[in-house]
């Protein structure tokens, strides 16, 4: 029997460059276009497309040094009316979200720990914009912890010692923040994160 010429059922990944027309579209599409297309492709594509997408995301994040810890002094600015976030904070949060959103939860903890430590010594209005930002960060930490748990459950964690150290550093930073805020009568902003860490007994 002659060998089949069709590659219809060949499951090996095709390695090639994006063709010129497709690359032209990507270079000129808006970020909203690319978000919509990515979500649609991941939702409707073949079974292996999500792992392939995440593998590419991990490679890109490693190339761009997304895990780099920001300068603590640049994350917030102290004012007479209370502390306020900076653009550096928003950049750091964006990098942390890319990491834990792509399944690299432990890699994001260093950034989030630095952000928590940056609040030490600051004061803010419990009802102001700063409090809203800190509430969002509380949610980010909670999501990062969930990403870490999935990383352990799925067997993708290789360095348990490093992971345990990262978790412990985050615990210490949150405890220090709680004591610091209590010293001036503020409202502790990381309740959810603290509870998630307290009851986390999985793996590390």
C-alpha positions as CSV (number, residue, x, y, z in Angstrom):
1,X,0.0,0.0,0.0
2,X,1.4,3.4,-0.9
3,X,2.3,5.8,1.9
4,X,-0.4,8.4,2.5
5,X,0.5,11.9,1.3
6,X,-1.9,13.9,3.5
7,X,-0.7,15.3,6.8
8,X,-4.3,15.6,8.0
9,X,-3.8,13.3,10.9
10,X,-0.2,14.2,11.7
11,X,-0.2,15.3,15.3
12,X,3.4,16.5,15.3
13,X,3.7,20.3,15.9
14,X,4.5,22.3,12.8
15,X,7.6,24.5,13.3
16,X,7.6,27.5,11.0
17,X,7.6,31.2,10.9
18,X,4.4,33.3,10.8
19,X,3.8,34.2,7.2
20,X,4.1,37.8,6.0
21,X,0.4,38.6,5.7
22,X,-0.4,37.2,9.2
23,X,2.5,39.0,10.6
24,X,1.3,42.2,9.0
25,X,-2.1,41.8,10.6
26,X,-0.5,41.1,14.0
27,X,1.7,44.2,13.8
28,X,-1.3,46.4,13.0
29,X,-4.1,44.9,15.0
30,X,-5.3,46.7,18.1
31,X,-4.7,45.2,21.5
32,X,-8.5,44.6,21.8
33,X,-8.5,42.7,18.5
34,X,-5.6,40.5,19.7
35,X,-7.3,39.9,23.0
36,X,-10.5,38.8,21.3
37,X,-8.7,36.6,18.8
38,X,-6.6,35.0,21.5
39,X,-9.6,34.2,23.7
40,X,-11.6,32.9,20.8
41,X,-8.7,30.7,19.6
42,X,-8.0,29.3,23.0
43,X,-11.7,28.5,23.6
44,X,-12.4,26.9,20.2
45,X,-9.0,25.6,19.1
46,X,-7.6,22.0,19.2
47,X,-7.0,20.3,22.5
48,X,-3.3,21.1,22.7
49,X,-3.5,24.8,22.0
50,X,-3.8,26.0,25.6
51,X,-0.6,24.2,26.8
52,X,1.2,25.4,23.7
53,X,0.0,29.0,24.4
54,X,1.2,28.8,28.0
55,X,4.5,27.4,27.0
56,X,5.0,30.3,24.6
57,X,3.9,32.7,27.3
58,X,6.5,31.2,29.8
59,X,9.2,31.5,27.2
60,X,8.4,35.1,26.5
61,X,8.1,36.1,30.2
62,X,11.6,34.5,30.8
63,X,13.0,36.5,27.9
64,X,11.7,39.8,29.2
65,X,12.8,39.2,32.8
66,X,9.3,39.6,34.1
67,X,10.3,38.2,37.5
68,X,12.6,41.2,38.3
69,X,11.7,42.7,41.7
70,X,10.9,46.4,41.5
71,X,12.5,49.1,43.6
72,X,10.5,49.4,46.8
73,X,10.9,53.2,47.0
74,X,9.4,53.7,43.6
75,X,6.1,51.9,44.1
76,X,4.3,54.5,46.2
77,X,4.7,58.2,46.9
78,X,4.2,59.6,50.4
79,X,2.1,62.8,50.5
80,X,0.8,65.0,53.3
81,X,-2.7,63.8,52.4
82,X,-1.7,60.2,52.3
83,X,0.2,57.7,50.2
84,X,-0.5,57.2,46.5
85,X,0.4,54.6,43.9
86,X,2.9,55.3,41.1
87,X,3.2,54.1,37.5
88,X,6.0,51.8,38.7
89,X,3.4,50.0,40.9
90,X,1.1,49.5,38.0
91,X,3.9,48.1,35.9
92,X,5.0,45.8,38.7
93,X,1.4,44.5,39.1
94,X,1.0,44.0,35.4
95,X,4.1,41.8,35.5
96,X,2.9,39.8,38.5
97,X,-0.5,39.3,36.8
98,X,1.2,38.0,33.7
99,X,3.2,35.5,35.7
100,X,0.4,34.1,37.9
101,X,-2.1,34.3,35.1
102,X,0.1,32.0,33.0
103,X,0.5,29.5,35.7
104,X,3.8,30.9,37.2
105,X,2.4,31.7,40.6
106,X,5.6,31.2,42.6
107,X,7.5,33.4,40.2
108,X,5.0,36.3,41.0
109,X,5.4,36.1,44.7
110,X,8.7,38.0,44.8
111,X,7.1,41.0,43.1
112,X,4.0,40.9,45.3
113,X,6.1,40.6,48.5
114,X,8.0,43.7,47.5
115,X,4.8,45.6,47.0
116,X,3.5,44.6,50.4
117,X,6.8,45.7,52.0
118,X,6.6,49.0,50.2
119,X,3.5,49.9,52.3
120,X,5.4,49.8,55.5
121,X,5.7,53.2,57.1
122,X,3.0,54.7,54.8
123,X,-0.4,56.0,55.8
124,X,-3.6,56.4,53.8
125,X,-7.3,57.1,54.1
126,X,-9.4,53.9,54.6
127,X,-11.9,55.3,52.1
128,X,-9.6,56.8,49.5
129,X,-8.0,55.7,46.2
130,X,-5.0,54.1,47.9
131,X,-7.3,51.8,49.9
132,X,-8.9,50.8,46.6
133,X,-5.5,50.0,45.1
134,X,-4.5,47.9,48.1
135,X,-7.8,46.0,48.0
136,X,-7.0,45.1,44.4
137,X,-3.5,44.0,45.4
138,X,-5.1,41.8,48.1
139,X,-7.1,40.1,45.3
140,X,-4.0,39.7,43.2
141,X,-2.1,38.0,46.0
142,X,-5.1,35.6,46.5
143,X,-5.1,34.8,42.8
144,X,-1.3,34.3,42.9
145,X,-1.7,31.8,45.8
146,X,-4.3,29.9,43.8
147,X,-1.9,29.8,40.9
148,X,0.8,28.4,43.2
149,X,-1.5,25.7,44.4
150,X,-2.3,24.7,40.9
151,X,1.4,24.7,40.1
152,X,2.0,22.2,42.9
153,X,-1.1,20.1,42.0
154,X,-0.1,19.8,38.4
155,X,3.4,18.7,39.2
156,X,5.0,21.7,37.5
157,X,7.0,22.8,40.6
158,X,10.6,21.8,40.5
159,X,12.3,23.7,43.4
160,X,10.3,23.2,46.6
161,X,12.8,24.9,48.8
162,X,12.8,28.1,46.7
163,X,9.0,28.0,46.6
164,X,8.7,27.5,50.4
165,X,11.1,30.4,51.0
166,X,9.0,32.7,48.7
167,X,5.8,31.8,50.6
168,X,7.4,32.4,53.9
169,X,8.7,35.8,52.8
170,X,5.2,36.8,51.7
171,X,3.8,35.6,55.1
172,X,6.4,37.7,57.0
173,X,5.7,40.8,54.8
174,X,2.0,40.5,55.4
175,X,2.4,40.1,59.1
176,X,4.7,43.1,59.3
177,X,2.2,45.1,57.3
178,X,-0.6,44.1,59.7
179,X,1.4,45.3,62.7
180,X,2.4,48.5,61.0
181,X,-1.1,49.4,60.0
182,X,-2.3,48.6,63.5
183,X,0.2,50.9,65.0
184,X,-1.5,54.0,63.4
185,X,-5.1,52.7,63.6
186,X,-5.5,52.0,59.9
187,X,-7.6,49.2,58.3
188,X,-5.4,46.2,57.4
189,X,-5.7,45.9,53.6
190,X,-4.6,42.2,53.0
191,X,-7.2,40.2,54.9
192,X,-8.0,37.8,52.1
193,X,-4.3,37.2,51.3
194,X,-3.6,36.6,55.0
195,X,-6.4,34.1,55.3
196,X,-5.3,32.3,52.1
197,X,-1.8,31.9,53.5
198,X,-3.0,30.8,56.9
199,X,-5.0,27.9,55.7
200,X,-2.5,26.9,52.9
201,X,-1.2,23.5,53.9
202,X,-0.6,22.1,50.3
203,X,2.9,21.0,49.3
204,X,4.9,23.8,50.8
